[in-house]
Amino acid sequence: MVKEAMQMFNAGKRGQAIERLKKILKKDRENILAYNNLGCLYVEGRYYDEAIGVLKKGIQKYPDNTVLLNNLAYACLRKGMVSRAITILEKVMKLDPADAEARMNLGLAYSLFGNYEKAIEEYKKVISTGSSSSDAYNNLGCALRRLGRFNEALVAFEKSISLDSTNVDARNNIACTYRSLNRPAAAIEEFVRIVMLFPNDKVAHYNLGILYANNNDLEKSNQHFQKYLELKEKDEE
């Protein structure tokens, strides 16, 4: 039954999938997979209160299930309940110190809470365990940049791209770090490279609009601001 519900979701029928999972839980209140999947579908649909409620019910029955706990923490992060998410993720780390996904989320939570030193510790732990990923290095770079450690941040972002050349967030972060270092020419070069590789990247177009305006190149500035507005409007449709 749970499998059928997820097939509905994969077919674009999220509402029907949610209703099917709710019916499953009415009949079987011990179905851990239904709790987890329903919570994830609510998060995917941005119904964070509903996700938190369902996942909490699952955790009441399975208090040490790290999958449920991690997904609850993620829902709390999306809801803006950062302190609560940290508490949950710290529990996950005690239950399973090797859970790289939970450790990544804990690093993100610390960053959102403004504790960048702890965030850096968590990202470095993920990397040191061999579970290093492009996202781990990108997140590490973001935390380093927040502390003004720009050169270290650039090294992390470059490593992120070496692991995944399509990580546009890391590429944008490199360019933004050049802006922080007051190197506008290098920032422009990097943002131009981004729009060549990813023509529909809003962040790069917006920043190019600013940088060209600062250089009094109003023609190029207007072109990129216009492209940014077009892309933004499409996203909002």
Secondary structure, DSSP 8 states (H G I E B T S, - for coil): -HHHHHHHHHTT-HHHHHHHHHHHHHH-TT-HHHHHHHHHHHHHTT-HHHHHHHHHHHHHHSTT-HHHHHHHHHHHHHHT-HHHHHHHHHHHHHH-TT-HHHHHHHHHHHHHHT-HHHHHHHHHHHIIIII--HHHHHHHHHHHHHTT-HHHHHHHHHHHHHH-TT-HHHHHHHHHHHHHTT-HHHHHHHHHHHHHH-TT-HHHHHHHHHHHHHTT-HHHHHHHHHHHHHHHHHHH-
